[in-house]
């Protein structure tokens, strides 16, 4: 993804994906294409499906599908300020090499609350589609 030097490449894998309810939080960020993390992450449904929580693991990870966006510093700040509580920016490794900034969630909080691991669904959009009628 070629971009001006002052932009930030952000990996989106949850409720801000295209077609998801929080996509407007990306404002007019430039869509850079679909991407996947390296298979070193787990995916959980936080607060009864309010948002996903991902974190890196040493083994047993999956490749999480998502989208890349080039964001101006202002767009990035807006997105960051509108993320759910406890989410924090971190570089994630992508399939094929490279990294992007994503918003991860503390594993300790996931464990503390017992939020379900939804990794077997293969991504947030797939999980939401599969559980829509439930």
DSSP file (Angstrom, degrees, kcal/mol; ACC not computed):
  #  RESIDUE AA STRUCTURE BP1 BP2  ACC     N-H-->O    O-->H-N    N-H-->O    O-->H-N    TCO  KAPPA ALPHA  PHI   PSI    X-CA   Y-CA   Z-CA
    1    1 A X              0   0    0      0, 0.0     2,-0.4     0, 0.0    31,-0.1   0.000 360.0 360.0 360.0 106.7    0.0    0.0    0.0
    2    2 A X        +     0   0    0     30,-0.1     2,-0.3    68,-0.0    68,-0.1  -0.674 360.0 154.1 -83.7 133.5    1.8    3.1   -1.2
    3    3 A X        -     0   0    0     -2,-0.4     6,-0.0     4,-0.1     0, 0.0  -0.978  48.3 -78.7-154.1 160.7    0.9    6.2    0.8
    4    4 A X    >   -     0   0    0     -2,-0.3     3,-1.8     1,-0.1     0, 0.0  -0.259  49.5-110.6 -59.9 154.9    2.3    9.6    1.8
    5    5 A X  T 3  S+     0   0    0      1,-0.3    -1,-0.1     3,-0.0     0, 0.0   0.690 113.6  58.5 -66.8 -18.7    4.7    9.5    4.7
    6    6 A X  T 3  S+     0   0    0      2,-0.1    67,-0.4    66,-0.0    -1,-0.3   0.361  88.1  95.2 -94.2   8.5    2.4   11.1    7.1
    7    7 A X    <   -     0   0    0     -3,-1.8     2,-0.5    65,-0.1    65,-0.2  -0.621  65.9-137.7 -96.5 160.7   -0.4    8.5    6.8
    8    8 A X  E     -A   71   0A   0     63,-2.8    63,-2.4    -2,-0.2     2,-0.6  -0.960  10.4-135.9-118.8 128.7   -0.9    5.5    9.0
    9    9 A X  E     -A   70   0A   0     -2,-0.5    92,-2.6    61,-0.2     2,-0.4  -0.765  27.5-168.7 -86.2 121.4   -1.7    2.1    7.7
   10   10 A X  E     -Ab  69 101A   0     59,-2.9    59,-2.1    -2,-0.6     2,-0.6  -0.930  16.6-145.2-117.4 133.2   -4.5    0.6    9.9
   11   11 A X  E     -A   68   0A   0     90,-3.3     2,-0.5    -2,-0.4    92,-0.4  -0.869  17.8-164.7 -95.4 121.0   -5.7   -3.0    9.9
   12   12 A X  E     +A   67   0A   0     55,-3.2    55,-2.4    -2,-0.6    90,-0.0  -0.914  23.6 155.8-108.8 130.0   -9.5   -3.2   10.6
   13   13 A X        +     0   0    0     -2,-0.5   111,-0.6    53,-0.2   112,-0.2   0.216  57.7  41.0-138.1  16.3  -11.0   -6.5   11.5
   14   14 A X  S >  S-     0   0    0    110,-0.1     3,-1.9   109,-0.1     6,-0.1  -0.131 111.4 -19.0-135.2-131.1  -14.2   -5.7   13.4
   15   15 A X  T 3  S+     0   0    0      1,-0.3     7,-2.8    -2,-0.1     8,-0.3   0.479 123.2  61.7 -73.3  -1.7  -17.2   -3.5   13.5
   16   16 A X  T 3  S+     0   0    0      6,-0.2    -1,-0.3     5,-0.2    10,-0.1   0.367  77.3 117.7-101.5   3.3  -15.6   -0.8   11.3
   17   17 A X  S X  S-     0   0    0     -3,-1.9     3,-2.2     1,-0.1     6,-0.3  -0.218  85.3 -77.8 -59.8 159.0  -15.2   -3.2    8.3
   18   18 A X  T 3  S+     0   0    0      1,-0.3    -1,-0.1     5,-0.1     3,-0.1  -0.395 124.2  21.5 -56.3 134.9  -17.1   -2.3    5.1
   19   19 A X  T 3  S+     0   0    0      1,-0.3    -1,-0.3    -3,-0.1     2,-0.2   0.397 101.8 111.8  84.4  -3.2  -20.7   -3.3    5.7
   20   20 A X  S X  S-     0   0    0     -3,-2.2     3,-1.6    -6,-0.1    -1,-0.3  -0.672  80.3-107.7-102.5 160.6  -20.4   -3.2    9.5
   21   21 A X  T 3  S+     0   0    0      1,-0.3     3,-0.4    -2,-0.2    -5,-0.2   0.713 112.7  47.6 -65.0 -24.0  -22.1   -0.6   11.7
   22   22 A X  T >  S+     0   0    0     -7,-2.8     3,-2.0     1,-0.2    -1,-0.3   0.212  72.4 112.0-103.2  16.8  -19.0    1.4   12.7
   23   23 A X  G X   +     0   0    0     -3,-1.6     3,-2.1    -8,-0.3     4,-0.2   0.825  68.2  68.5 -57.8 -30.9  -17.6    1.8    9.2
   24   24 A X  G >  S+     0   0    0     -3,-0.4     3,-1.8     1,-0.3    -1,-0.3   0.719  81.8  75.1 -63.1 -19.1  -18.3    5.5    9.4
   25   25 A X  G <  S+     0   0    0     -3,-2.0    -1,-0.3     1,-0.3    -2,-0.2   0.670  86.3  63.3 -66.2 -14.3  -15.6    5.8   12.1
   26   26 A X  G X  S-     0   0    0     -3,-2.1     3,-1.9     1,-0.3    -1,-0.3   0.562  87.4-168.7 -83.1  -7.9  -13.1    5.5    9.3
   27   27 A X  T <   -     0   0    0     -3,-1.8    -1,-0.3     1,-0.3    -2,-0.1  -0.325  65.2 -24.1  53.4-127.5  -14.4    8.8    7.8
   28   28 A X  T 3  S+     0   0    0     -3,-0.1    -1,-0.3     2,-0.0     3,-0.1  -0.070  90.0 154.5-104.8  32.8  -12.9    9.1    4.3
   29   29 A X    <   -     0   0    0     -3,-1.9     2,-0.6     1,-0.1    42,-0.2  -0.247  52.2-103.7 -58.5 150.2   -9.8    6.9    4.9
   30   30 A X  E     -C   70   0A   0     40,-2.0    40,-2.6     1,-0.0     2,-0.3  -0.685  28.9-130.4 -84.3 118.6   -8.4    5.3    1.8
   31   31 A X  E     -C   69   0A   0     -2,-0.6    38,-0.2    38,-0.2     3,-0.1  -0.519  24.0-176.2 -67.0 127.5   -9.3    1.7    1.4
   32   32 A X  E     -     0   0A   0     36,-3.5    37,-0.2     1,-0.4     2,-0.2   0.409  45.6 -91.9-108.3  -0.3   -6.1   -0.2    0.6
   33   33 A X  E     -C   68   0A   0     35,-0.7    35,-3.0     2,-0.0    -1,-0.4  -0.476  51.8 -49.8 117.2 171.5   -7.5   -3.7    0.1
   34   34 A X  E     +C   67   0A   0     33,-0.2     2,-0.3    -2,-0.2    33,-0.3  -0.517  56.6 170.0 -81.3 152.0   -8.2   -6.9    2.0
   35   35 A X  E     -C   66   0A   0     31,-2.2    31,-2.7    -2,-0.2     2,-0.3  -0.940  21.6-141.3-152.2 169.3   -5.5   -8.4    4.2
   36   36 A X  E     -C   65   0A   0     -2,-0.3    59,-2.9    29,-0.2    29,-0.2  -0.994  20.6-119.3-137.8 145.8   -5.0  -11.1    6.8
   37   37 A X  B     -E   94   0B   0     27,-2.1    57,-0.3    -2,-0.3     4,-0.1  -0.383  42.7 -92.6 -71.7 159.6   -2.9  -11.2   10.0
   38   38 A X        -     0   0    0     55,-2.7     2,-2.7    25,-0.1    26,-0.4  -0.393  53.8 -94.4 -60.3 155.0   -0.2  -13.8   10.3
   39   39 A X  S    S+     0   0    0      1,-0.2    22,-0.5    24,-0.2    24,-0.3  -0.280 101.7  98.6 -78.0  60.0   -1.7  -16.9   12.1
   40   40 A X        +     0   0    0     -2,-2.7    17,-2.8    22,-0.5     2,-0.3   0.034  63.0  84.0-131.9  25.7   -0.6  -15.8   15.5
   41   41 A X  E     -FG  56  62C   0     21,-1.4    21,-3.1    -3,-0.3     2,-0.3  -0.899  57.4-146.4-130.1 157.4   -3.8  -14.2   16.9
   42   42 A X  E     -F   55   0C   0     13,-2.1    13,-1.3    -2,-0.3     2,-0.4  -0.914  14.8-144.8-119.6 152.6   -7.0  -15.3   18.7
   43   43 A X  E     -F   54   0C   0     -2,-0.3    75,-2.5    11,-0.2    76,-0.7  -0.968  17.9-179.7-123.5 129.3  -10.4  -13.6   18.2
   44   44 A X  E     -FH  53 117C   0      9,-2.3     9,-2.2    -2,-0.4     2,-0.7  -0.901  31.0-121.4-127.1 154.8  -13.0  -13.2   21.0
   45   45 A X  E     -F   52   0C   0     71,-2.3     3,-0.4    -2,-0.3     2,-0.4  -0.876  35.0-153.5 -95.4 112.9  -16.5  -11.7   21.2
   46   46 A X  E  >> -F   51   0C   0      5,-2.7     4,-1.5    -2,-0.7     5,-1.4  -0.710  65.2  -2.2 -94.9 137.0  -16.4   -9.0   23.8
   47   47 A X  T >45S-     0   0    0     -2,-0.4     3,-0.7     1,-0.2    -1,-0.2   0.933 133.0 -47.2  52.5  58.1  -19.4   -7.9   25.8
   48   48 A X  T 345S-     0   0    0     -3,-0.4    -1,-0.2     1,-0.2    -2,-0.1   0.855 117.0 -42.5  56.7  40.5  -22.0  -10.1   24.1
   49   49 A X  T 345S+     0   0    0      2,-0.3    -1,-0.2    -3,-0.1    -2,-0.2   0.626  98.9 130.0  87.1  13.3  -20.9   -9.3   20.6
   50   50 A X  T <<5S-     0   0    0     -4,-1.5     2,-0.3    -3,-0.7    -3,-0.2   0.930  83.4 -22.1 -64.3 -44.4  -20.4   -5.5   21.0
   51   51 A X  E   <S-F   46   0C   0     -5,-1.4    -5,-2.7   -37,-0.1    -2,-0.3  -0.981  72.5 -95.6-159.1 162.7  -16.9   -5.7   19.5
   52   52 A X  E     -F   45   0C   0     -2,-0.3     2,-0.4    -7,-0.2    -7,-0.2  -0.473  24.8-153.8 -81.8 156.9  -14.1   -8.2   18.8
   53   53 A X  E     -F   44   0C   0     -9,-2.2    -9,-2.3    -2,-0.1     2,-0.3  -0.983  16.1-178.8-128.3 120.7  -11.1   -8.6   21.0
   54   54 A X  E     +F   43   0C   0     -2,-0.4    51,-2.6    49,-0.3     2,-0.3  -0.896   5.1 169.0-119.3 152.0   -7.9   -9.9   19.4
   55   55 A X  E     -F   42   0C   0    -13,-1.3   -13,-2.1    -2,-0.3     2,-0.2  -0.980  35.7-100.5-153.8 157.6   -4.5  -10.6   21.0
   56   56 A X  E     -F   41   0C   0     -2,-0.3     2,-0.3   -15,-0.2   -15,-0.3  -0.571  35.2-167.0 -83.5 143.8   -1.3  -12.3   19.9
   57   57 A X        -     0   0    0    -17,-2.8     4,-0.1    -2,-0.2     3,-0.1  -0.911  28.2-132.5-127.8 157.6   -0.5  -15.8   21.1
   58   58 A X  S    S+     0   0    0     -2,-0.3     2,-0.3     1,-0.2    -1,-0.1   0.784  91.1   0.1 -77.4 -29.1    2.6  -18.0   21.0
   59   59 A X  S    S+     0   0    0      1,-0.1    -1,-0.2   -19,-0.1   -19,-0.1  -0.982 114.2  43.6-155.1 158.7    0.8  -21.0   19.5
   60   60 A X  S    S+     0   0    0     -2,-0.3   -20,-0.1     1,-0.2     2,-0.1   0.692  75.9 148.1  79.0  19.9   -2.7  -22.0   18.4
   61   61 A X        -     0   0    0    -22,-0.5     2,-0.3    -4,-0.1    -1,-0.2  -0.328  34.4-145.3 -83.8 168.4   -3.3  -18.7   16.5
   62   62 A X  B     -G   41   0C   0    -21,-3.1   -21,-1.4   -24,-0.2     2,-0.6  -0.823  23.8-106.2-123.7 166.6   -5.4  -18.1   13.4
   63   63 A X        -     0   0    0    -24,-0.3     2,-0.5    -2,-0.3   -24,-0.2  -0.874  37.1-149.1 -92.3 118.2   -5.1  -15.7   10.5
   64   64 A X        -     0   0    0     -2,-0.6   -27,-2.1   -26,-0.4     2,-0.1  -0.789   8.6-134.6 -95.5 125.0   -7.7  -13.0   11.0
   65   65 A X  E     + C   0  36A   0     57,-0.6    59,-0.3    -2,-0.5     2,-0.3  -0.458  42.7 131.0 -76.0 149.9   -9.2  -11.4    7.8
   66   66 A X  E     - C   0  35A   0    -31,-2.7   -31,-2.2    -2,-0.1     2,-0.3  -0.891  46.6 -89.2-168.1-160.4   -9.6   -7.7    7.6
   67   67 A X  E     -AC  12  34A   0    -55,-2.4   -55,-3.2   -33,-0.3     2,-0.4  -0.969  23.6-133.7-135.3 147.5   -9.0   -4.6    5.6
   68   68 A X  E     -AC  11  33A   0    -35,-3.0   -36,-3.5    -2,-0.3   -35,-0.7  -0.837  22.8-176.0-102.1 140.2   -6.2   -2.1    5.3
   69   69 A X  E     -AC  10  31A   0    -59,-2.1   -59,-2.9    -2,-0.4     2,-0.6  -0.997  23.2-137.7-134.5 139.8   -6.8    1.7    5.3
   70   70 A X  E     -AC   9  30A   0    -40,-2.6   -40,-2.0    -2,-0.4     2,-0.4  -0.872  33.3-172.4 -93.2 123.1   -4.5    4.6    4.9
   71   71 A X  E     -A    8   0A   0    -63,-2.4   -63,-2.8    -2,-0.6     2,-0.1  -0.918  23.3-128.2-122.3 143.0   -5.4    7.2    7.4
   72   72 A X     >  -     0   0    0     -2,-0.4     4,-2.7   -65,-0.2     5,-0.2  -0.403  40.3-103.5 -72.1 162.4   -4.3   10.8    8.0
   73   73 A X  H  > S+     0   0    0    -67,-0.4     4,-2.3     1,-0.2     5,-0.1   0.869 124.5  52.2 -56.5 -34.9   -3.2   11.5   11.6
   74   74 A X  H  > S+     0   0    0      2,-0.2     4,-2.2     1,-0.2    -1,-0.2   0.915 110.0  46.7 -68.6 -42.9   -6.6   13.3   12.2
   75   75 A X  H  > S+     0   0    0      2,-0.2     4,-2.6     1,-0.2    -2,-0.2   0.911 112.8  50.7 -63.7 -42.0   -8.6   10.3   10.9
   76   76 A X  H  X S+     0   0    0     -4,-2.7     4,-3.1     2,-0.2     5,-0.2   0.920 109.6  49.9 -62.0 -44.4   -6.4    7.9   13.0
   77   77 A X  H  X S+     0   0    0     -4,-2.3     4,-2.6    -5,-0.2    -1,-0.2   0.906 110.8  50.0 -61.8 -41.8   -7.0   10.1   16.2
   78   78 A X  H  X S+     0   0    0     -4,-2.2     4,-1.0     2,-0.2    -2,-0.2   0.940 112.9  46.4 -61.4 -47.4  -10.7   10.1   15.6
   79   79 A X  H >< S+     0   0    0     -4,-2.6     3,-0.9     1,-0.2     4,-0.4   0.947 113.5  48.6 -59.6 -49.2  -10.8    6.3   15.1
   80   80 A X  H >< S+     0   0    0     -4,-3.1     3,-1.1     1,-0.3    -1,-0.2   0.898 109.7  52.0 -58.3 -42.6   -8.6    5.8   18.2
   81   81 A X  H 3< S+     0   0    0     -4,-2.6    -1,-0.3     1,-0.2    -2,-0.2   0.692 111.5  48.2 -69.3 -17.9  -10.8    8.1   20.3
   82   82 A X  T << S+     0   0    0     -4,-1.0    -1,-0.2    -3,-0.9    -2,-0.2   0.321  84.2 112.0-106.7   6.5  -13.9    6.2   19.3
   83   83 A X  S <  S-     0   0    0     -3,-1.1     3,-0.1    -4,-0.4    -3,-0.0  -0.471  79.5 -93.9 -73.2 152.0  -12.6    2.7   20.0
   84   84 A X    >   -     0   0    0      1,-0.1     3,-1.5    -2,-0.1    -1,-0.1  -0.196  58.8 -73.3 -60.6 159.2  -14.3    0.8   22.8
   85   85 A X  T 3  S+     0   0    0      1,-0.2    -1,-0.1    -3,-0.1     3,-0.1  -0.179 115.4  19.6 -54.7 146.3  -12.6    1.0   26.3
   86   86 A X  T 3  S+     0   0    0      1,-0.3    20,-0.5    -3,-0.1    -1,-0.2   0.217  86.8 128.7  79.7 -10.6   -9.4   -0.9   26.9
   87   87 A X    <   -     0   0    0     -3,-1.5     2,-0.3    18,-0.1    -1,-0.3  -0.533  38.1-170.7 -74.9 143.7   -8.6   -1.3   23.2
   88   88 A X  E     -D  104   0A   0     16,-1.9    16,-2.6    -2,-0.2     2,-0.2  -0.986  24.5-107.9-138.5 145.3   -5.0   -0.2   22.4
   89   89 A X  E     +D  103   0A   0     -2,-0.3     2,-0.3    14,-0.2    14,-0.2  -0.499  45.2 159.0 -75.9 139.7   -3.0    0.3   19.2
   90   90 A X  E     -D  102   0A   0     12,-2.5    12,-2.8    -2,-0.2     2,-0.4  -0.985  44.2-102.1-154.7 149.7   -0.4   -2.2   18.4
   91   91 A X  E     -D  101   0A   0     -2,-0.3     2,-0.4    10,-0.2    10,-0.2  -0.629  37.8-160.5 -74.8 131.1    1.5   -3.3   15.2
   92   92 A X  E     -D  100   0A   0      8,-3.1     8,-1.4    -2,-0.4     2,-0.3  -0.881  17.7-119.2-111.9 149.1    0.2   -6.6   13.9
   93   93 A X  E     -D   99   0A   0     -2,-0.4   -55,-2.7     6,-0.2     2,-0.3  -0.673  29.7-148.7 -85.6 138.2    2.0   -8.9   11.5
   94   94 A X  B >   -E   37   0B   0      4,-2.3     3,-1.8    -2,-0.3   -57,-0.3  -0.774  23.9 -97.3-109.2 151.8    0.4   -9.6    8.2
   95   95 A X  T 3  S+     0   0    0    -59,-2.9   -59,-0.2    -2,-0.3   -57,-0.1  -0.420 114.2  28.0 -59.0 136.9    0.4  -12.6    5.9
   96   96 A X  T 3  S-     0   0    0     -2,-0.1    -1,-0.3    -3,-0.0     2,-0.1   0.494 129.3 -74.3  86.9   3.6    3.0  -12.0    3.2
   97   97 A X  S <  S+     0   0    0     -3,-1.8     2,-0.0     1,-0.2     0, 0.0  -0.182  88.2  86.7  94.5 168.6    5.1   -9.8    5.5
   98   98 A X        -     0   0    0     -2,-0.1    -4,-2.3    -5,-0.1     2,-0.3  -0.092  56.9-118.4  88.5 169.2    4.7   -6.3    6.7
   99   99 A X  E     - D   0  93A   0     -6,-0.2     2,-0.3   -62,-0.0    -6,-0.2  -0.906  18.5-171.1-139.4 166.0    2.8   -4.8    9.5
  100  100 A X  E     - D   0  92A   0     -8,-1.4    -8,-3.1    -2,-0.3     2,-0.4  -0.968  35.1 -97.3-151.8 159.0   -0.1   -2.4   10.2
  101  101 A X  E     +bD  10  91A   0    -92,-2.6   -90,-3.3    -2,-0.3     2,-0.3  -0.664  47.2 169.8 -79.5 133.2   -1.5   -0.8   13.2
  102  102 A X  E     - D   0  90A   0    -12,-2.8   -12,-2.5    -2,-0.4     2,-0.7  -0.890  37.3-110.4-134.4 167.4   -4.6   -2.6   14.7
  103  103 A X  E     - D   0  89A   0    -92,-0.4   -49,-0.3    -2,-0.3   -14,-0.2  -0.901  38.5-171.6-106.1 113.0   -6.5   -2.2   17.9
  104  104 A X  E     - D   0  88A   0    -16,-2.6   -16,-1.9    -2,-0.7     2,-0.4  -0.410  14.3-134.7 -96.4 173.1   -6.0   -5.1   20.2
  105  105 A X        -     0   0    0    -51,-2.6     2,-0.2   -18,-0.2   -18,-0.1  -0.988  31.1 -98.1-131.7 138.9   -7.7   -6.1   23.5
  106  106 A X    >>  -     0   0    0    -20,-0.5     4,-1.6    -2,-0.4     3,-0.6  -0.359  22.2-149.0 -62.4 124.1   -6.1   -7.2   26.7
  107  107 A X  H 3> S+     0   0    0      1,-0.2     4,-2.9     2,-0.2     5,-0.2   0.852  96.1  63.7 -58.6 -35.8   -6.1  -11.0   27.0
  108  108 A X  H 3> S+     0   0    0      1,-0.2     4,-2.4     2,-0.2    -1,-0.2   0.881 103.5  46.6 -59.4 -38.7   -6.3  -10.6   30.8
  109  109 A X  H <> S+     0   0    0     -3,-0.6     4,-2.1     2,-0.2     6,-0.2   0.879 111.1  51.8 -71.6 -37.2   -9.7   -8.9   30.5
  110  110 A X  H  X>S+     0   0    0     -4,-1.6     5,-1.4     2,-0.2     4,-1.3   0.938 113.8  44.4 -61.1 -46.7  -11.0  -11.5   28.1
  111  111 A X  H  <5S+     0   0    0     -4,-2.9     3,-0.2     1,-0.2    -2,-0.2   0.914 111.2  53.9 -63.7 -43.1  -10.0  -14.2   30.5
  112  112 A X  H  <5S+     0   0    0     -4,-2.4    -1,-0.2    -5,-0.2    -2,-0.2   0.880 118.1  34.8 -59.7 -40.0  -11.4  -12.3   33.5
  113  113 A X  H  <5S-     0   0    0     -4,-2.1    -1,-0.2    -5,-0.1    -2,-0.2   0.547 102.7-128.3 -95.1  -8.8  -14.8  -12.0   31.9
  114  114 A X  T  <5 -     0   0    0     -4,-1.3    -3,-0.2    -3,-0.2     2,-0.1   0.818  37.4-179.2  67.9  30.4  -14.8  -15.3   30.1
  115  115 A X      < -     0   0    0     -5,-1.4    -1,-0.2    -6,-0.2   -69,-0.1  -0.438  34.5 -99.1 -67.2 137.7  -15.7  -13.8   26.7
  116  116 A X        -     0   0    0    -71,-0.3   -71,-2.3    -2,-0.1     2,-0.6  -0.221  23.0-123.5 -68.6 142.7  -16.0  -16.5   24.1
  117  117 A X  B     +H   44   0C   0    -73,-0.2   -73,-0.3     1,-0.1     3,-0.2  -0.733  29.9 176.5 -78.6 120.5  -13.3  -17.4   21.7
  118  118 A X    >   +     0   0    0    -75,-2.5     3,-2.0    -2,-0.6     5,-0.5   0.099  40.1 119.6-113.4  19.7  -14.8  -17.1   18.2
  119  119 A X  G >   +     0   0    0    -76,-0.7     3,-1.8     1,-0.3    -1,-0.1   0.820  64.5  68.2 -56.2 -33.5  -11.7  -17.8   16.2
  120  120 A X  G 3  S+     0   0    0      1,-0.3    -1,-0.3    -3,-0.2    -2,-0.1   0.702  88.5  66.0 -64.6 -17.4  -13.3  -20.9   14.6
  121  121 A X  G <  S-     0   0    0     -3,-2.0    -1,-0.3     1,-0.0    -2,-0.2   0.724 105.4-129.3 -74.2 -20.5  -15.7  -18.5   12.7
  122  122 A X    <   -     0   0    0     -3,-1.8   -57,-0.6    -4,-0.4     2,-0.2   0.644  70.0  -2.4  84.0  14.5  -12.7  -17.2   10.8
  123  123 A X  S  > S-     0   0    0     -5,-0.5     4,-2.0   -59,-0.1     5,-0.1  -0.695  78.6 -88.9 147.5 162.5  -13.4  -13.5   11.4
  124  124 A X  H  > S+     0   0    0   -111,-0.6     4,-2.8   -59,-0.3     5,-0.2   0.921 120.1  49.8 -65.2 -47.5  -15.7  -10.9   12.9
  125  125 A X  H  > S+     0   0    0      1,-0.2     4,-2.3     2,-0.2    -1,-0.2   0.896 112.2  48.9 -61.8 -39.8  -18.0  -10.4    9.9
  126  126 A X  H  > S+     0   0    0      2,-0.2     4,-2.3     1,-0.2    -1,-0.2   0.901 111.8  49.5 -66.1 -40.2  -18.4  -14.2    9.5
  127  127 A X  H  X S+     0   0    0     -4,-2.0     4,-1.8     2,-0.2    -2,-0.2   0.936 111.7  47.8 -63.2 -46.9  -19.2  -14.5   13.3
  128  128 A X  H  X S+     0   0    0     -4,-2.8     4,-0.6     1,-0.2    -2,-0.2   0.895 113.0  48.5 -63.1 -40.1  -21.8  -11.7   13.1
  129  129 A X  H >< S+     0   0    0     -4,-2.3     3,-0.6    -5,-0.2     4,-0.4   0.904 112.4  48.8 -65.1 -41.2  -23.4  -13.2   10.0
  130  130 A X  H 3< S+     0   0    0     -4,-2.3    -1,-0.2     1,-0.2    -2,-0.2   0.784 118.7  38.4 -70.8 -27.6  -23.5  -16.7   11.7
  131  131 A X  H >< S+     0   0    0     -4,-1.8     3,-1.0    -5,-0.2    -1,-0.2   0.359  85.3 101.4-105.5   4.9  -25.0  -15.4   14.9
  132  132 A X  T << S+     0   0    0     -4,-0.6    -1,-0.1    -3,-0.6    -2,-0.1   0.873  86.4  43.3 -58.1 -40.9  -27.4  -12.8   13.4
  133  133 A X  T 3         0   0    0     -4,-0.4    -1,-0.3     1,-0.2    -2,-0.1   0.547 360.0 360.0 -85.3  -6.1  -30.5  -14.9   13.8
  134  134 A X    <         0   0    0     -3,-1.0    -1,-0.2    -4,-0.0    -2,-0.2   0.471 360.0 360.0 -82.1 360.0  -29.6  -16.2   17.3
